[in-house]
Amino acid sequence: MSDNKEKTDGLVSLVIDGQPVQAKEDWTVLETARHNHIHIPTLCYHEAVQANGGCRLCVVEAKEGNWSKIVVSCLYPVKEGLQISTSTAKVNNVRRWILEMLLAECPASKEIRTLAEAYGVNSTRFKIDRPTEQCLLCGLCVRVCEEVVGVRAISFGSRGVNKQVATPYMVPNNACVACGSCVTVCPTGAMQARLNMVRGNVSERTGHGHAH
């Protein structure tokens, strides 16, 4: 009877940090945790766009039966009987490695430094190539521009260590509608410094001299 009711309701039961919770069948672990006010740190996740698991900071430990593994919570689907732990030694170790890498990739980001310090990470063993960089290449700005605003004013340019958020040919893009969505979703504030490069002289195209 219980199984039939759960199937009819479209809900599954699982446990997060010892707390029994229910979730819709199409939810991820992260969505379920947030719905139940259980904190899992994120950087590249935003409800307005599709999750892509790029930053990996939202990892948790998932246990089913006698096995467990580290999974990316923003992509991992809920399952009946699943047990999730959000801050085990394994989980925190992975997050510390990720934060060390981010300190090397975007050392000028105050947000990254603050988050790293919360996990006891005050330095990085990785090489810092661009000491003034704030962008962690999470792609939120690119995704919100395409998925929500409906244009492709910005994208990823170059590859490997030279990869960056940019416009085609590194010139202002007339596709930009100066909505400011990219700045709003940016977790480190890096997009604010790139905004003028993206939008150019907005007043010539929209009659307004600012993003709104």
Residue frames relative to the residue before (quaternion, step in Angstrom):
aa qw qx qy qz dx dy dz
M 1.0000 0.0000 0.0000 0.0000 0.00 0.00 0.00
S 0.6543 0.5178 -0.3050 0.4591 3.54 0.95 -0.91
D 0.6597 0.5128 -0.3111 0.4527 3.58 0.94 -0.91
N 0.6537 0.5178 -0.3100 0.4565 3.58 0.99 -0.84
K 0.6485 0.5197 -0.3172 0.4569 3.54 1.01 -0.85
E 0.6475 0.5151 -0.3188 0.4624 3.59 0.97 -0.88
K 0.6549 0.5080 -0.3101 0.4658 3.55 1.00 -0.82
T 0.6531 0.5118 -0.3074 0.4659 3.57 1.00 -0.83
D 0.7032 0.4599 -0.2609 0.4754 3.56 0.95 -0.88
G 0.3816 -0.7344 0.4802 0.2905 3.57 1.18 -0.36
L 0.5477 0.6092 -0.3936 0.4170 3.57 1.13 0.63
V 0.1575 -0.7490 0.6319 0.1222 3.53 -1.24 0.53
S 0.3313 -0.7411 0.5537 0.1855 3.55 -1.15 0.66
L 0.0916 0.7740 -0.6205 0.0863 3.55 -1.00 0.89
V 0.3754 -0.7111 0.5497 0.2266 3.55 -1.31 0.08
I 0.0525 -0.7795 0.6239 0.0159 3.58 -0.92 0.95
D 0.8377 -0.0927 0.0031 0.5382 3.56 -0.62 1.19
G 0.7356 -0.4336 0.2183 0.4724 3.53 0.98 0.95
Q 0.6328 0.5309 -0.3270 0.4591 3.59 1.27 -0.08
P 0.3587 -0.7277 0.5367 0.2318 3.62 -0.64 1.04
V 0.0401 0.7926 -0.6054 0.0608 3.58 -0.85 0.97
Q 0.2749 -0.7241 0.6002 0.1996 3.52 -1.34 0.25
A 0.0884 -0.7956 0.5990 0.0203 3.54 -1.15 0.66
K 0.5330 -0.5734 0.4977 0.3733 3.53 -1.26 0.37
E 0.6462 -0.5799 0.3414 0.3599 3.55 -1.09 0.73
D 0.7442 0.4056 -0.2292 0.4786 3.59 1.04 -0.68
W 0.4692 0.6726 -0.4489 0.3548 3.61 1.25 0.23
T 0.3899 -0.6556 0.5834 0.2790 3.50 -1.34 0.34
V 0.6814 -0.4561 0.3628 0.4428 3.56 -1.31 0.13
L 0.6546 0.5174 -0.3203 0.4485 3.60 0.93 -0.84
E 0.6460 0.5118 -0.3245 0.4642 3.59 0.91 -0.84
T 0.6534 0.5148 -0.3064 0.4628 3.57 1.01 -0.83
A 0.6450 0.5197 -0.3142 0.4638 3.56 0.97 -0.87
R 0.6771 0.4902 -0.2970 0.4615 3.58 0.87 -0.90
H 0.6239 0.5418 -0.3358 0.4521 3.55 1.03 -0.78
N 0.7510 0.3555 -0.1857 0.5246 3.57 1.13 -0.68
H 0.5062 -0.7015 0.3865 0.3199 3.58 1.28 0.51
I 0.4219 0.6558 -0.4937 0.3850 3.56 1.03 0.89
H 0.3574 -0.7904 0.4627 0.1830 3.57 -0.54 1.17
I 0.0592 0.7236 -0.6861 0.0455 3.52 -1.08 0.95
P 0.4025 -0.7412 0.4725 0.2558 3.63 -0.59 1.04
T 0.0081 -0.7878 0.6157 -0.0140 3.56 -1.09 0.76
L 0.1634 -0.7613 0.6140 0.1292 3.54 -1.31 0.35
C 0.7868 0.3275 -0.1699 0.4948 3.59 0.82 -0.96
Y 0.5870 0.5966 -0.3655 0.4073 3.61 1.25 0.09
H 0.1251 0.7521 -0.6438 0.0648 3.56 -1.12 0.76
E 0.5519 -0.6597 0.4047 0.3105 3.56 -0.92 0.95
A 0.6373 0.5785 -0.3275 0.3898 3.59 1.12 -0.59
V 0.7836 0.2623 -0.1411 0.5451 3.60 1.18 -0.44
Q 0.6495 -0.5113 0.3896 0.4061 3.54 -1.29 0.27
A 0.4597 -0.6701 0.5068 0.2877 3.57 -0.99 0.82
N 0.0892 -0.8104 0.5752 0.0661 3.58 -1.11 0.64
G 0.4191 -0.7560 0.4363 0.2499 3.60 1.26 0.03
G 0.2854 0.8244 -0.4596 0.1663 3.57 1.19 0.41
C 0.7501 0.4173 -0.2464 0.4500 3.60 0.82 -0.89
R 0.2925 -0.8040 0.4666 0.2241 3.59 1.24 -0.49
L 0.4401 0.7188 -0.4559 0.2860 3.61 1.20 0.05
C 0.6694 0.5246 -0.2964 0.4346 3.60 1.14 -0.56
V 0.2806 0.7827 -0.5168 0.2039 3.62 1.15 0.44
V 0.0420 -0.7564 0.6526 0.0147 3.54 -1.24 0.67
E 0.4443 -0.6566 0.5240 0.3114 3.56 -1.27 0.14
A 0.1431 -0.7993 0.5822 0.0400 3.56 -0.69 1.14
K 0.0778 -0.8035 0.5900 0.0138 3.57 -0.88 0.97
E 0.0294 0.7552 -0.6532 0.0461 3.51 -1.03 0.99
G 0.8274 0.0083 -0.0400 0.5601 3.56 -0.56 1.11
N 0.8022 -0.2795 0.2226 0.4784 3.58 -0.80 -1.04
W 0.6950 0.4377 -0.2898 0.4913 3.60 1.21 0.14
S 0.0795 -0.7778 0.6203 0.0628 3.53 -1.25 0.44
K 0.0215 -0.7936 0.6080 0.0060 3.56 -1.21 0.47
I 0.4973 -0.6230 0.5142 0.3165 3.53 -1.31 0.42
V 0.0068 -0.8120 0.5819 -0.0447 3.58 -0.76 1.06
V 0.4822 -0.6327 0.5200 0.3112 3.55 -1.28 0.41
S 0.3702 -0.8057 0.4171 0.1996 3.56 -0.24 1.27
C 0.6396 0.5373 -0.3489 0.4248 3.63 1.07 -0.55
L 0.7320 0.3708 -0.2236 0.5260 3.60 1.28 -0.27
Y 0.6256 0.5821 -0.3415 0.3914 3.59 1.14 -0.57
P 0.3499 -0.7675 0.4978 0.2020 3.62 -0.63 1.09
V 0.5211 -0.6219 0.4809 0.3322 3.56 -1.14 0.61
K 0.0866 -0.7731 0.6272 0.0388 3.54 -1.24 0.62
E 0.5965 -0.5654 0.4300 0.3736 3.54 -1.15 0.58
G 0.8391 0.1917 -0.1586 0.4838 3.58 -0.87 1.00
L 0.4216 0.7162 -0.4600 0.3126 3.59 1.27 0.01
Q 0.1669 -0.7671 0.6115 0.0987 3.57 -1.07 0.78
I 0.0979 -0.8160 0.5697 -0.0059 3.54 -0.68 1.15
S 0.0799 -0.7579 0.6458 0.0470 3.56 -1.05 0.86
T 0.2861 -0.8210 0.4785 0.1232 3.56 -0.66 1.11
S 0.8222 0.1851 -0.0869 0.5313 3.63 1.15 -0.29
T 0.1969 0.7765 -0.5671 0.1916 3.57 0.82 0.99
A 0.6982 -0.4426 0.3417 0.4471 3.58 -1.30 0.14
K 0.6437 0.5229 -0.3215 0.4570 3.61 0.99 -0.83
V 0.6597 0.5187 -0.2979 0.4551 3.56 0.93 -0.96
N 0.7038 0.4678 -0.2747 0.4586 3.57 0.79 -0.99
N 0.6058 0.5472 -0.3548 0.4557 3.58 1.12 -0.60
V 0.6405 0.5094 -0.3161 0.4799 3.59 0.99 -0.84
R 0.6628 0.5074 -0.3105 0.4548 3.58 0.89 -0.89
R 0.6365 0.5226 -0.3405 0.4537 3.60 0.99 -0.73
W 0.6303 0.5182 -0.3317 0.4735 3.60 1.01 -0.78
I 0.6507 0.5172 -0.3108 0.4609 3.58 0.93 -0.91
L 0.6826 0.4885 -0.2884 0.4607 3.58 0.91 -0.90
E 0.5966 0.5405 -0.3623 0.4698 3.58 1.11 -0.59
M 0.6638 0.4951 -0.3032 0.4716 3.57 0.96 -0.86
L 0.6588 0.5056 -0.3095 0.4632 3.58 1.02 -0.77
L 0.6049 0.5462 -0.3569 0.4564 3.58 1.09 -0.61
A 0.6671 0.4748 -0.2936 0.4933 3.57 1.16 -0.58
E 0.6907 0.4908 -0.2764 0.4535 3.57 1.04 -0.78
C 0.8069 0.0544 -0.0042 0.5882 3.59 0.97 -0.83
P 0.0372 -0.8698 0.4921 -0.0046 3.59 0.63 1.16
A 0.6569 0.5265 -0.3164 0.4372 3.60 1.17 -0.44
S 0.5392 0.6419 -0.3964 0.3742 3.59 1.25 -0.09
K 0.3791 -0.7292 0.5288 0.2117 3.55 -0.65 1.14
E 0.6335 0.5508 -0.3282 0.4331 3.57 1.02 -0.81
I 0.6608 0.4955 -0.3042 0.4746 3.59 0.95 -0.84
R 0.6547 0.5145 -0.3168 0.4542 3.59 0.92 -0.85
T 0.6522 0.5144 -0.3094 0.4630 3.57 0.98 -0.85
L 0.6637 0.4946 -0.2978 0.4756 3.57 0.95 -0.89
A 0.6425 0.5277 -0.3192 0.4547 3.58 0.98 -0.83
E 0.6480 0.5274 -0.3152 0.4500 3.57 0.94 -0.87
A 0.6115 0.5619 -0.3427 0.4392 3.58 1.10 -0.69
Y 0.7196 0.3709 -0.2241 0.5426 3.58 1.24 -0.49
G 0.5859 -0.6217 0.3543 0.3804 3.57 1.24 0.34
V 0.5230 0.6136 -0.4173 0.4193 3.57 1.23 0.41
N 0.0078 -0.8378 0.5436 -0.0503 3.57 -0.36 1.25
S 0.7741 0.1528 -0.1052 0.6053 3.58 1.29 -0.10
T 0.2993 -0.7516 0.5584 0.1835 3.55 -1.29 0.14
R 0.3824 -0.7153 0.5373 0.2310 3.56 -1.08 0.71
F 0.5890 0.5820 -0.3627 0.4276 3.58 1.28 -0.11
K 0.5872 -0.6068 0.4182 0.3348 3.55 -1.16 0.63
I 0.2546 -0.7487 0.5951 0.1430 3.56 -1.00 0.88
D 0.1716 -0.8191 0.5436 0.0641 3.58 -0.45 1.21
R 0.7978 0.1640 -0.0745 0.5753 3.57 1.07 -0.75
P 0.2227 -0.8457 0.4725 0.1092 3.61 0.14 1.29
T 0.7072 0.4412 -0.2749 0.4792 3.62 1.16 -0.38
E 0.4654 0.7111 -0.4238 0.3131 3.58 1.30 0.01
Q 0.1735 -0.7778 0.5985 0.0820 3.56 -1.07 0.88
C 0.6317 0.5805 -0.3249 0.3980 3.58 1.15 -0.60
L 0.2330 -0.7860 0.5593 0.1231 3.60 -0.86 0.95
L 0.4391 -0.7287 0.4271 0.3063 3.58 1.34 0.16
C 0.2328 0.8019 -0.5165 0.1896 3.58 1.01 0.79
G 0.4105 -0.7515 0.4361 0.2766 3.58 1.20 -0.47
L 0.3868 0.7367 -0.4861 0.2670 3.61 1.18 0.07
C 0.6541 0.5194 -0.3197 0.4474 3.58 0.93 -0.86
V 0.6503 0.5154 -0.3067 0.4663 3.56 1.00 -0.85
R 0.6962 0.4851 -0.2745 0.4524 3.56 0.90 -0.93
V 0.6714 0.4825 -0.3221 0.4611 3.60 0.91 -0.80
C 0.6074 0.5567 -0.3510 0.4449 3.59 1.09 -0.67
E 0.7304 0.4174 -0.2291 0.4896 3.56 0.96 -0.89
E 0.7686 0.4163 -0.2147 0.4357 3.58 0.72 -1.10
V 0.7681 0.3465 -0.1842 0.5060 3.60 0.99 -0.77
V 0.7341 0.3959 -0.2335 0.4999 3.58 0.77 -1.03
G 0.3912 -0.7592 0.4439 0.2711 3.57 1.12 -0.63
V 0.6531 0.4355 -0.3402 0.5177 3.58 1.19 0.45
R 0.3134 -0.7278 0.5697 0.2178 3.57 -1.28 0.05
A 0.0628 0.8478 -0.5207 0.0787 3.52 0.73 1.11
I 0.7850 0.1822 -0.0931 0.5848 3.59 1.17 -0.58
S 0.0121 0.7819 -0.6226 0.0298 3.54 -1.22 0.53
F 0.5806 -0.5322 0.4497 0.4212 3.55 -1.28 -0.16
G 0.1335 -0.7911 0.5936 0.0621 3.52 -0.92 0.96
S 0.8015 0.2366 -0.2202 0.5031 3.57 -1.21 0.64
R 0.3413 -0.7339 0.5507 0.2041 3.57 -1.30 -0.13
G 0.8033 0.3082 -0.2087 0.4649 3.53 -1.37 0.17
V 0.8364 -0.1497 0.1251 0.5122 3.57 -0.98 -0.88
N 0.6718 0.4888 -0.2977 0.4703 3.60 1.23 -0.33
K 0.3934 0.7371 -0.4669 0.2897 3.58 1.27 0.03
Q 0.1335 0.7916 -0.5849 0.1158 3.57 -0.96 0.88
V 0.5195 -0.5825 0.5113 0.3598 3.53 -1.30 0.33
A 0.1548 0.8068 -0.5448 0.1682 3.57 -0.67 1.09
T 0.4407 -0.6190 0.5605 0.3292 3.52 -1.39 -0.08
P 0.6521 -0.4958 0.3696 0.4386 3.61 -1.18 0.33
Y 0.8534 0.0556 -0.0949 0.5096 3.56 -0.87 1.04
M 0.5012 -0.7000 0.3984 0.3161 3.59 1.25 0.44
V 0.5660 0.5466 -0.4143 0.4575 3.58 1.02 0.79
P 0.6584 -0.5036 0.3559 0.4316 3.64 -1.15 0.46
N 0.2973 -0.7803 0.5350 0.1283 3.54 -0.95 0.95
N 0.4144 -0.7326 0.4886 0.2300 3.58 -0.69 1.09
A 0.5455 0.6113 -0.4018 0.4091 3.59 1.25 -0.23
C 0.5504 0.6214 -0.3892 0.3993 3.59 1.22 -0.47
V 0.2160 -0.7936 0.5597 0.1015 3.59 -0.84 1.01
A 0.4472 -0.7348 0.4184 0.2917 3.58 1.32 0.27
C 0.2855 0.7899 -0.4964 0.2196 3.58 1.01 0.80
G 0.3944 -0.7464 0.4544 0.2844 3.59 1.18 -0.52
S 0.3717 0.7500 -0.4803 0.2621 3.61 1.24 0.13
C 0.6354 0.5474 -0.3315 0.4321 3.57 1.00 -0.81
V 0.6512 0.5022 -0.3080 0.4784 3.57 1.06 -0.76
T 0.6421 0.5608 -0.3133 0.4185 3.56 1.00 -0.87
V 0.7580 0.3935 -0.2175 0.4725 3.60 0.88 -0.90
C 0.5060 0.6714 -0.4233 0.3377 3.62 1.20 -0.33
P 0.3467 -0.7905 0.4672 0.1912 3.64 -0.57 1.09
T 0.7611 0.3707 -0.1994 0.4935 3.60 1.20 -0.33
G 0.5198 -0.6436 0.4198 0.3733 3.60 1.21 -0.16
A 0.4186 0.7405 -0.4456 0.2791 3.58 1.28 0.00
M 0.6454 0.5568 -0.3343 0.4022 3.59 1.01 -0.74
Q 0.5486 0.6222 -0.3982 0.3916 3.58 1.11 -0.51
A 0.6843 0.4858 -0.2798 0.4663 3.57 0.98 -0.87
R 0.6994 0.4570 -0.2634 0.4822 3.60 1.19 -0.51
L 0.4595 0.7454 -0.4198 0.2387 3.58 1.24 -0.35
N 0.6783 0.4928 -0.3106 0.4480 3.60 0.84 -0.89
M 0.6146 0.5401 -0.3445 0.4604 3.56 1.11 -0.66
V 0.6771 0.4965 -0.2873 0.4609 3.58 1.05 -0.76
R 0.8072 0.3511 -0.1606 0.4465 3.56 0.70 -1.08
G 0.2877 -0.7764 0.5172 0.2167 3.61 1.11 -0.51
N 0.7457 -0.3307 0.2855 0.5030 3.57 -1.08 -0.75
V 0.2445 -0.8225 0.5006 0.1150 3.54 0.00 1.34
S 0.6212 0.5867 -0.3494 0.3845 3.57 0.98 -0.82
E 0.6223 0.5541 -0.3445 0.4324 3.57 1.11 -0.62
R 0.7565 0.3846 -0.1947 0.4918 3.58 1.14 -0.63
T 0.8130 0.2702 -0.1122 0.5034 3.59 1.00 -0.77
G 0.4770 -0.6618 0.4564 0.3552 3.58 1.17 -0.41
H 0.6784 0.4078 -0.2740 0.5462 3.56 1.34 0.07
G 0.3270 -0.7726 0.5135 0.1803 3.56 -1.00 0.74
H 0.7415 0.3386 -0.2111 0.5393 3.58 1.19 0.31
A 0.5346 -0.5798 0.4950 0.3647 3.53 -1.30 0.33
H 0.0063 -0.8157 0.5779 -0.0259 3.56 -0.96 0.73
